[in-house]
Amino acid sequence: MTSFKRILLVDDDTALRQSLAEQLRLLEEFETAEADDGAGALALAREGGFSAILLDVGLPDMDGRDVCKLLRRDGVRCPIIMLTASATDSDTILGLESGANDYVAKPFRLGVLLARLRAQLRQFEQTEDAVFAIGPYSFRPAAKLLLDEVKNRKIRLTEKETAILKYLYRAGDQVVGRDILLGEVWGYNADVTTHTLETHVYRLRQKIESDPSSAEILVTEPGGYRLVP
């Protein structure tokens, strides 16, 4: 089954936010969560599991660009698209410098916003061709490979092990819940349980941890898992 992309919508305009959430859900490729201020956005985003964030600049408690900076500082790596009533060059530059991936001016057409959102999601997915540092390893998702250059060691990964590491890496320092990770890797298959995930994590630790019984890279946290840089 195809997994849905989780989108966090942050806007204090309740009518706009709820309408956008409904339209995204009707496409049957997205599921949404909503916040009407910066504090709520930070709390939800820190729980992890979002594929992208649509973030209004003019929030009641803080500037959306400051929210964006805090999210990036917390290790949130997913695409962030700023929504703003002001689309001047200086305003756009400030938004991009805060860590946003794109800027969309209000009022916007749904088709335009969707095109920008999907473009950012595609670009984010394509980062699997890059090389990421995980502990002592260089992680190459496209090759399903971990390299320990100091020990001249190669670790071959299965498709699911690669997907687990990739999703945890993209979550930054955030804990990813078991159900969220299960859905992202297995696509909400009703026949797959968290026990399946735990088995894969166990096998993955056997490959990457110097002492699998005391994990230091792929650690268990209350409610889920987290990668330690």
C-alpha atoms as an extended CHARMM CRD file, in Angstrom:
* protein
*
       229  EXT
         1         1  MET       CA              0.0000000000        0.0000000000        0.0000000000  PROA      1               0.0000000000
         2         2  THR       CA              1.1830000000        3.5560000000       -0.7290000000  PROA      2               0.0000000000
         3         3  SER       CA              2.0800000000        5.6360000000        2.3060000000  PROA      3               0.0000000000
         4         4  PHE       CA              0.6990000000        9.1330000000        2.6650000000  PROA      4               0.0000000000
         5         5  LYS       CA              2.9290000000       12.1970000000        2.8900000000  PROA      5               0.0000000000
         6         6  ARG       CA              2.3490000000       13.9440000000        6.2160000000  PROA      6               0.0000000000
         7         7  ILE       CA              2.1090000000       17.7070000000        5.8310000000  PROA      7               0.0000000000
         8         8  LEU       CA              2.1460000000       20.1540000000        8.7450000000  PROA      8               0.0000000000
         9         9  LEU       CA              0.0250000000       23.2530000000        8.0390000000  PROA      9               0.0000000000
        10        10  VAL       CA              0.8240000000       26.3100000000       10.1520000000  PROA      10              0.0000000000
        11        11  ASP       CA             -1.4240000000       29.3550000000        9.7310000000  PROA      11              0.0000000000
        12        12  ASP       CA             -3.5650000000       31.4210000000       12.0980000000  PROA      12              0.0000000000
        13        13  ASP       CA             -6.1900000000       31.8940000000        9.3680000000  PROA      13              0.0000000000
        14        14  THR       CA             -8.4630000000       29.0550000000       10.4530000000  PROA      14              0.0000000000
        15        15  ALA       CA            -10.6460000000       29.0820000000        7.3410000000  PROA      15              0.0000000000
        16        16  LEU       CA             -7.6480000000       28.9950000000        4.9880000000  PROA      16              0.0000000000
        17        17  ARG       CA             -5.8330000000       26.3450000000        7.0100000000  PROA      17              0.0000000000
        18        18  GLN       CA             -8.8130000000       24.0150000000        7.2870000000  PROA      18              0.0000000000
        19        19  SER       CA             -9.7430000000       24.4700000000        3.6310000000  PROA      19              0.0000000000
        20        20  LEU       CA             -6.1930000000       23.6810000000        2.5330000000  PROA      20              0.0000000000
        21        21  ALA       CA             -6.0770000000       20.6420000000        4.8140000000  PROA      21              0.0000000000
        22        22  GLU       CA             -9.3250000000       19.3310000000        3.3480000000  PROA      22              0.0000000000
        23        23  GLN       CA             -8.1660000000       19.8550000000       -0.2380000000  PROA      23              0.0000000000
        24        24  LEU       CA             -4.8660000000       18.0790000000        0.4150000000  PROA      24              0.0000000000
        25        25  ARG       CA             -6.6010000000       15.1060000000        2.0310000000  PROA      25              0.0000000000
        26        26  LEU       CA             -9.0310000000       14.8100000000       -0.8980000000  PROA      26              0.0000000000
        27        27  LEU       CA             -6.0570000000       14.1180000000       -3.1690000000  PROA      27              0.0000000000
        28        28  GLU       CA             -5.5280000000       10.8500000000       -1.2670000000  PROA      28              0.0000000000
        29        29  GLU       CA             -1.7600000000       11.2750000000       -1.2200000000  PROA      29              0.0000000000
        30        30  PHE       CA             -1.4280000000       13.5300000000        1.8160000000  PROA      30              0.0000000000
        31        31  GLU       CA             -2.4720000000       13.5180000000        5.4390000000  PROA      31              0.0000000000
        32        32  THR       CA             -2.2850000000       16.6920000000        7.4900000000  PROA      32              0.0000000000
        33        33  ALA       CA             -1.7540000000       18.1060000000       10.9480000000  PROA      33              0.0000000000
        34        34  GLU       CA             -2.5120000000       21.7200000000       11.8640000000  PROA      34              0.0000000000
        35        35  ALA       CA             -1.1740000000       24.4510000000       14.1240000000  PROA      35              0.0000000000
        36        36  ASP       CA             -2.3560000000       28.0530000000       14.4320000000  PROA      36              0.0000000000
        37        37  ASP       CA              0.7570000000       29.5630000000       16.0220000000  PROA      37              0.0000000000
        38        38  GLY       CA              4.5140000000       29.1420000000       16.2970000000  PROA      38              0.0000000000
        39        39  ALA       CA              4.4890000000       27.3230000000       19.6230000000  PROA      39              0.0000000000
        40        40  GLY       CA              2.0370000000       24.7470000000       18.3280000000  PROA      40              0.0000000000
        41        41  ALA       CA              4.0620000000       24.3040000000       15.1550000000  PROA      41              0.0000000000
        42        42  LEU       CA              7.2730000000       23.6950000000       17.0900000000  PROA      42              0.0000000000
        43        43  ALA       CA              5.5950000000       21.1850000000       19.3840000000  PROA      43              0.0000000000
        44        44  LEU       CA              4.1180000000       19.1840000000       16.5040000000  PROA      44              0.0000000000
        45        45  ALA       CA              7.2210000000       19.3580000000       14.3100000000  PROA      45              0.0000000000
        46        46  ARG       CA              9.4340000000       18.1250000000       17.1290000000  PROA      46              0.0000000000
        47        47  GLU       CA              7.3420000000       14.9650000000       17.3030000000  PROA      47              0.0000000000
        48        48  GLY       CA              8.6900000000       14.1870000000       13.8310000000  PROA      48              0.0000000000
        49        49  GLY       CA              7.2720000000       12.2460000000       10.9360000000  PROA      49              0.0000000000
        50        50  PHE       CA              6.4070000000       15.1250000000        8.5980000000  PROA      50              0.0000000000
        51        51  SER       CA              7.2690000000       15.0490000000        4.9040000000  PROA      51              0.0000000000
        52        52  ALA       CA              6.9440000000       18.8410000000        4.5370000000  PROA      52              0.0000000000
        53        53  ILE       CA              5.8200000000       21.9430000000        6.4250000000  PROA      53              0.0000000000
        54        54  LEU       CA              3.7190000000       24.8080000000        5.0200000000  PROA      54              0.0000000000
        55        55  LEU       CA              4.5020000000       27.7210000000        7.3280000000  PROA      55              0.0000000000
        56        56  ASP       CA              2.8550000000       31.1480000000        7.3930000000  PROA      56              0.0000000000
        57        57  VAL       CA              5.1380000000       34.1150000000        8.0620000000  PROA      57              0.0000000000
        58        58  GLY       CA              2.6110000000       36.1780000000       10.0290000000  PROA      58              0.0000000000
        59        59  LEU       CA              1.8580000000       34.0640000000       13.0920000000  PROA      59              0.0000000000
        60        60  PRO       CA              0.2820000000       35.6170000000       16.2110000000  PROA      60              0.0000000000
        61        61  ASP       CA              3.0260000000       34.6820000000       18.6800000000  PROA      61              0.0000000000
        62        62  MET       CA              6.1950000000       34.8640000000       16.5800000000  PROA      62              0.0000000000
        63        63  ASP       CA              7.5270000000       35.4440000000       13.0920000000  PROA      63              0.0000000000
        64        64  GLY       CA              7.2550000000       32.3250000000       10.9490000000  PROA      64              0.0000000000
        65        65  ARG       CA             10.8500000000       32.8250000000        9.8250000000  PROA      65              0.0000000000
        66        66  ASP       CA             11.9810000000       32.5290000000       13.4350000000  PROA      66              0.0000000000
        67        67  VAL       CA              9.9770000000       29.3120000000       13.7010000000  PROA      67              0.0000000000
        68        68  CYS       CA             11.7990000000       28.0660000000       10.6100000000  PROA      68              0.0000000000
        69        69  LYS       CA             15.1850000000       28.8980000000       12.1450000000  PROA      69              0.0000000000
        70        70  LEU       CA             14.2940000000       27.0340000000       15.3360000000  PROA      70              0.0000000000
        71        71  LEU       CA             13.1200000000       23.9960000000       13.3820000000  PROA      71              0.0000000000
        72        72  ARG       CA             16.3740000000       23.8640000000       11.4210000000  PROA      72              0.0000000000
        73        73  ARG       CA             18.3330000000       24.2990000000       14.6460000000  PROA      73              0.0000000000
        74        74  ASP       CA             16.4080000000       21.3420000000       16.0710000000  PROA      74              0.0000000000
        75        75  GLY       CA             17.5190000000       19.2140000000       13.1260000000  PROA      75              0.0000000000
        76        76  VAL       CA             14.2850000000       19.2550000000       11.0970000000  PROA      76              0.0000000000
        77        77  ARG       CA             15.4040000000       18.4950000000        7.5340000000  PROA      77              0.0000000000
        78        78  CYS       CA             12.1240000000       18.1590000000        5.6400000000  PROA      78              0.0000000000
        79        79  PRO       CA             11.1260000000       20.8520000000        3.1030000000  PROA      79              0.0000000000
        80        80  ILE       CA              9.6610000000       24.0300000000        4.5990000000  PROA      80              0.0000000000
        81        81  ILE       CA              7.5980000000       26.2740000000        2.3190000000  PROA      81              0.0000000000
        82        82  MET       CA              6.8440000000       29.7520000000        3.6410000000  PROA      82              0.0000000000
        83        83  LEU       CA              3.4350000000       31.3160000000        2.9500000000  PROA      83              0.0000000000
        84        84  THR       CA              3.3270000000       35.1070000000        2.9920000000  PROA      84              0.0000000000
        85        85  ALA       CA              1.1520000000       38.0560000000        2.0430000000  PROA      85              0.0000000000
        86        86  SER       CA              4.3210000000       39.9740000000        1.1640000000  PROA      86              0.0000000000
        87        87  ALA       CA              6.3460000000       38.7040000000       -1.7810000000  PROA      87              0.0000000000
        88        88  THR       CA              9.0100000000       41.4000000000       -2.0830000000  PROA      88              0.0000000000
        89        89  ASP       CA             12.5470000000       40.3340000000       -2.9330000000  PROA      89              0.0000000000
        90        90  SER       CA             13.8100000000       41.3040000000        0.5150000000  PROA      90              0.0000000000
        91        91  ASP       CA             11.0390000000       39.3410000000        2.2120000000  PROA      91              0.0000000000
        92        92  THR       CA             11.7700000000       36.2760000000        0.0890000000  PROA      92              0.0000000000
        93        93  ILE       CA             15.4910000000       36.5130000000        0.8330000000  PROA      93              0.0000000000
        94        94  LEU       CA             14.8220000000       36.7050000000        4.5760000000  PROA      94              0.0000000000
        95        95  GLY       CA             12.6450000000       33.6110000000        4.3660000000  PROA      95              0.0000000000
        96        96  LEU       CA             15.1630000000       31.5860000000        2.4010000000  PROA      96              0.0000000000
        97        97  GLU       CA             17.9820000000       32.6590000000        4.7130000000  PROA      97              0.0000000000
        98        98  SER       CA             15.9580000000       31.4200000000        7.6760000000  PROA      98              0.0000000000
        99        99  GLY       CA             16.1550000000       27.9160000000        6.2220000000  PROA      99              0.0000000000
       100       100  ALA       CA             13.0210000000       27.7550000000        4.0740000000  PROA      100             0.0000000000
       101       101  ASN       CA             13.1500000000       25.8210000000        0.8130000000  PROA      101             0.0000000000
       102       102  ASP       CA             10.5980000000       27.9200000000       -1.0610000000  PROA      102             0.0000000000
       103       103  TYR       CA              8.3270000000       30.9430000000       -0.7660000000  PROA      103             0.0000000000
       104       104  VAL       CA              4.7010000000       31.1580000000       -1.9700000000  PROA      104             0.0000000000
       105       105  ALA       CA              2.7690000000       34.4270000000       -1.9610000000  PROA      105             0.0000000000
       106       106  LYS       CA             -0.8410000000       34.7020000000       -0.7820000000  PROA      106             0.0000000000
       107       107  PRO       CA             -3.3610000000       34.4980000000       -2.2770000000  PROA      107             0.0000000000
       108       108  PHE       CA             -2.2160000000       31.4170000000       -4.1440000000  PROA      108             0.0000000000
       109       109  ARG       CA             -3.8510000000       28.9130000000       -6.4470000000  PROA      109             0.0000000000
       110       110  LEU       CA             -3.9760000000       25.3850000000       -5.1040000000  PROA      110             0.0000000000
       111       111  GLY       CA             -2.4450000000       24.0090000000       -8.2950000000  PROA      111             0.0000000000
       112       112  VAL       CA              0.5660000000       26.2940000000       -7.9740000000  PROA      112             0.0000000000
       113       113  LEU       CA              1.0970000000       25.4380000000       -4.3160000000  PROA      113             0.0000000000
       114       114  LEU       CA              0.7830000000       21.7220000000       -5.0780000000  PROA      114             0.0000000000
       115       115  ALA       CA              3.3330000000       21.9720000000       -7.8710000000  PROA      115             0.0000000000
       116       116  ARG       CA              5.8060000000       23.7120000000       -5.5610000000  PROA      116             0.0000000000
       117       117  LEU       CA              5.1260000000       21.2220000000       -2.7590000000  PROA      117             0.0000000000
       118       118  ARG       CA              5.5670000000       18.1800000000       -4.9780000000  PROA      118             0.0000000000
       119       119  ALA       CA              8.7430000000       19.6500000000       -6.4760000000  PROA      119             0.0000000000
       120       120  GLN       CA             10.2410000000       20.0570000000       -3.0090000000  PROA      120             0.0000000000
       121       121  LEU       CA              9.2040000000       16.5410000000       -2.0140000000  PROA      121             0.0000000000
       122       122  ARG       CA             10.7830000000       15.0900000000       -5.1730000000  PROA      122             0.0000000000
       123       123  GLN       CA             13.9900000000       16.9920000000       -4.5770000000  PROA      123             0.0000000000
       124       124  PHE       CA             14.0840000000       15.8110000000       -0.9710000000  PROA      124             0.0000000000
       125       125  GLU       CA             13.5580000000       12.2040000000       -2.0540000000  PROA      125             0.0000000000
       126       126  GLN       CA             16.4040000000       12.4850000000       -4.5500000000  PROA      126             0.0000000000
       127       127  THR       CA             18.8660000000       13.2270000000       -1.7640000000  PROA      127             0.0000000000
       128       128  GLU       CA             19.2210000000        9.4630000000       -1.4790000000  PROA      128             0.0000000000
       129       129  ASP       CA             21.8350000000        9.7720000000       -4.2340000000  PROA      129             0.0000000000
       130       130  ALA       CA             23.9870000000       11.7630000000       -1.8350000000  PROA      130             0.0000000000
       131       131  VAL       CA             26.3090000000       10.4780000000        0.8910000000  PROA      131             0.0000000000
       132       132  PHE       CA             25.4580000000       11.0350000000        4.5560000000  PROA      132             0.0000000000
       133       133  ALA       CA             27.5250000000       10.6330000000        7.7120000000  PROA      133             0.0000000000
       134       134  ILE       CA             26.0360000000        8.2720000000       10.2960000000  PROA      134             0.0000000000
       135       135  GLY       CA             28.3420000000        7.5590000000       13.2160000000  PROA      135             0.0000000000
       136       136  PRO       CA             31.6560000000        6.2930000000       11.7800000000  PROA      136             0.0000000000
       137       137  TYR       CA             30.0030000000        5.4040000000        8.4780000000  PROA      137             0.0000000000
       138       138  SER       CA             29.3720000000        7.0270000000        5.1290000000  PROA      138             0.0000000000
       139       139  PHE       CA             25.7990000000        6.1060000000        4.2390000000  PROA      139             0.0000000000
       140       140  ARG       CA             25.0230000000        5.6510000000        0.5350000000  PROA      140             0.0000000000
       141       141  PRO       CA             21.2680000000        4.9910000000        0.2780000000  PROA      141             0.0000000000
       142       142  ALA       CA             21.2550000000        4.5090000000       -3.4920000000  PROA      142             0.0000000000
       143       143  ALA       CA             23.8580000000        1.7410000000       -3.1740000000  PROA      143             0.0000000000
       144       144  LYS       CA             22.2990000000        0.3040000000        0.0270000000  PROA      144             0.0000000000
       145       145  LEU       CA             25.7160000000        0.5620000000        1.6060000000  PROA      145             0.0000000000
       146       146  LEU       CA             27.5250000000        1.7770000000        4.7200000000  PROA      146             0.0000000000
       147       147  LEU       CA             31.2650000000        2.4250000000        4.4610000000  PROA      147             0.0000000000
       148       148  ASP       CA             33.6580000000        2.5730000000        7.4050000000  PROA      148             0.0000000000
       149       149  GLU       CA             36.6970000000        4.0420000000        5.7040000000  PROA      149             0.0000000000
       150       150  VAL       CA             38.8850000000        3.8750000000        8.8200000000  PROA      150             0.0000000000
       151       151  LYS       CA             38.4120000000        0.1130000000        9.1480000000  PROA      151             0.0000000000
       152       152  ASN       CA             38.0610000000       -0.3470000000        5.3800000000  PROA      152             0.0000000000
       153       153  ARG       CA             34.7380000000       -2.0930000000        5.9630000000  PROA      153             0.0000000000
       154       154  LYS       CA             31.6370000000       -2.2850000000        3.7840000000  PROA      154             0.0000000000
       155       155  ILE       CA             28.2220000000       -3.1440000000        5.1790000000  PROA      155             0.0000000000
       156       156  ARG       CA             25.5340000000       -4.2470000000        2.7540000000  PROA      156             0.0000000000
       157       157  LEU       CA             22.0050000000       -3.2340000000        3.6850000000  PROA      157             0.0000000000
       158       158  THR       CA             18.6410000000       -4.6340000000        2.7120000000  PROA      158             0.0000000000
       159       159  GLU       CA             16.0230000000       -2.3900000000        1.1360000000  PROA      159             0.0000000000
       160       160  LYS       CA             14.1150000000       -2.0860000000        4.4190000000  PROA      160             0.0000000000
       161       161  GLU       CA             17.2700000000       -1.4130000000        6.4520000000  PROA      161             0.0000000000
       162       162  THR       CA             18.1800000000        1.3390000000        4.0050000000  PROA      162             0.0000000000
       163       163  ALA       CA             14.6920000000        2.8460000000        4.2490000000  PROA      163             0.0000000000
       164       164  ILE       CA             14.8220000000        2.7780000000        8.0620000000  PROA      164             0.0000000000
       165       165  LEU       CA             18.1860000000        4.5490000000        8.1860000000  PROA      165             0.0000000000
       166       166  LYS       CA             17.1570000000        7.0510000000        5.5230000000  PROA      166             0.0000000000
       167       167  TYR       CA             13.9760000000        8.0550000000        7.3090000000  PROA      167             0.0000000000
       168       168  LEU       CA             15.6590000000        8.2910000000       10.7150000000  PROA      168             0.0000000000
       169       169  TYR       CA             18.4530000000       10.3750000000        9.2220000000  PROA      169             0.0000000000
       170       170  ARG       CA             15.9790000000       12.7960000000        7.6640000000  PROA      170             0.0000000000
       171       171  ALA       CA             14.2500000000       13.1690000000       11.0290000000  PROA      171             0.0000000000
       172       172  GLY       CA             17.4270000000       14.7260000000       12.4200000000  PROA      172             0.0000000000
       173       173  ASP       CA             17.6400000000       14.6290000000       16.2120000000  PROA      173             0.0000000000
       174       174  GLN       CA             13.9390000000       13.8970000000       16.5770000000  PROA      174             0.0000000000
       175       175  VAL       CA             12.5300000000       10.6480000000       17.8880000000  PROA      175             0.0000000000
       176       176  VAL       CA             10.4860000000        8.8280000000       15.2500000000  PROA      176             0.0000000000
       177       177  GLY       CA              7.5520000000        6.8350000000       16.6020000000  PROA      177             0.0000000000
       178       178  ARG       CA              7.3500000000        3.1370000000       15.7950000000  PROA      178             0.0000000000
       179       179  ASP       CA              3.9940000000        3.4670000000       14.0470000000  PROA      179             0.0000000000
       180       180  ILE       CA              5.2350000000        6.3660000000       11.9230000000  PROA      180             0.0000000000
       181       181  LEU       CA              8.4080000000        4.5120000000       10.9300000000  PROA      181             0.0000000000
       182       182  LEU       CA              6.4070000000        1.3840000000       10.2120000000  PROA      182             0.0000000000
       183       183  GLY       CA              4.0580000000        3.3140000000        7.9410000000  PROA      183             0.0000000000
       184       184  GLU       CA              6.8530000000        5.0800000000        6.0920000000  PROA      184             0.0000000000
       185       185  VAL       CA              8.8680000000        1.9120000000        5.4360000000  PROA      185             0.0000000000
       186       186  TRP       CA              6.0680000000       -0.6440000000        4.9320000000  PROA      186             0.0000000000
       187       187  GLY       CA              3.2950000000        1.6380000000        3.6910000000  PROA      187             0.0000000000
       188       188  TYR       CA              0.7200000000        0.9580000000        6.4050000000  PROA      188             0.0000000000
       189       189  ASN       CA              0.4210000000       -2.6890000000        5.4430000000  PROA      189             0.0000000000
       190       190  ALA       CA             -2.1250000000       -4.1660000000        7.8350000000  PROA      190             0.0000000000
       191       191  ASP       CA             -0.2280000000       -7.4630000000        7.9080000000  PROA      191             0.0000000000
       192       192  VAL       CA              2.9310000000       -5.8320000000        9.2690000000  PROA      192             0.0000000000
       193       193  THR       CA              3.2820000000       -5.1410000000       12.9940000000  PROA      193             0.0000000000
       194       194  THR       CA              5.7740000000       -3.2310000000       15.1100000000  PROA      194             0.0000000000
       195       195  HSD       CA              7.3760000000       -6.5900000000       15.8910000000  PROA      195             0.0000000000
       196       196  THR       CA              8.5110000000       -6.7060000000       12.2520000000  PROA      196             0.0000000000
       197       197  LEU       CA             10.0880000000       -3.2690000000       12.6520000000  PROA      197             0.0000000000
       198       198  GLU       CA             11.7900000000       -4.2730000000       15.8950000000  PROA      198             0.0000000000
       199       199  THR       CA             13.2380000000       -7.3610000000       14.1900000000  PROA      199             0.0000000000
       200       200  HSD       CA             14.7040000000       -5.2350000000       11.4000000000  PROA      200             0.0000000000
       201       201  VAL       CA             16.1320000000       -2.7500000000       13.9110000000  PROA      201             0.0000000000
       202       202  TYR       CA             17.6970000000       -5.6430000000       15.8360000000  PROA      202             0.0000000000
       203       203  ARG       CA             19.3600000000       -6.9880000000       12.6800000000  PROA      203             0.0000000000
       204       204  LEU       CA             20.4890000000       -3.5260000000       11.6830000000  PROA      204             0.0000000000
       205       205  ARG       CA             22.1470000000       -3.0190000000       15.0390000000  PROA      205             0.0000000000
       206       206  GLN       CA             23.9910000000       -6.3040000000       14.6260000000  PROA      206             0.0000000000
       207       207  LYS       CA             25.5430000000       -4.7960000000       11.5130000000  PROA      207             0.0000000000
       208       208  ILE       CA             26.3350000000       -1.2520000000       12.6110000000  PROA      208             0.0000000000
       209       209  GLU       CA             26.8380000000       -1.1770000000       16.3820000000  PROA      209             0.0000000000
       210       210  SER       CA             30.1360000000       -2.0930000000       18.0270000000  PROA      210             0.0000000000
       211       211  ASP       CA             28.0590000000       -3.4150000000       20.9410000000  PROA      211             0.0000000000
       212       212  PRO       CA             24.5140000000       -4.1750000000       19.7120000000  PROA      212             0.0000000000
       213       213  SER       CA             23.2850000000       -4.7200000000       23.2790000000  PROA      213             0.0000000000
       214       214  SER       CA             24.1630000000       -1.1030000000       24.1030000000  PROA      214             0.0000000000
       215       215  ALA       CA             23.3190000000        0.8500000000       20.9680000000  PROA      215             0.0000000000
       216       216  GLU       CA             25.0380000000        4.1920000000       20.4330000000  PROA      216             0.0000000000
       217       217  ILE       CA             24.0200000000        4.9450000000       16.8350000000  PROA      217             0.0000000000
       218       218  LEU       CA             20.4630000000        3.6630000000       16.4170000000  PROA      218             0.0000000000
       219       219  VAL       CA             19.0740000000        4.2460000000       19.8800000000  PROA      219             0.0000000000
       220       220  THR       CA             15.7250000000        3.3890000000       21.4130000000  PROA      220             0.0000000000
       221       221  GLU       CA             13.7990000000        6.2770000000       22.9390000000  PROA      221             0.0000000000
       222       222  PRO       CA             10.4020000000        6.3330000000       24.6600000000  PROA      222             0.0000000000
       223       223  GLY       CA              7.9470000000        5.6230000000       21.8600000000  PROA      223             0.0000000000
       224       224  GLY       CA             10.4040000000        5.1030000000       19.0380000000  PROA      224             0.0000000000
       225       225  TYR       CA             13.9190000000        5.3980000000       17.6560000000  PROA      225             0.0000000000
       226       226  ARG       CA             16.5230000000        8.0660000000       16.9520000000  PROA      226             0.0000000000
       227       227  LEU       CA             19.8270000000        8.2490000000       15.1010000000  PROA      227             0.0000000000
       228       228  VAL       CA             22.7760000000        9.7240000000       16.9770000000  PROA      228             0.0000000000
       229       229  PRO       CA             25.0860000000       11.6920000000       14.6320000000  PROA      229             0.0000000000
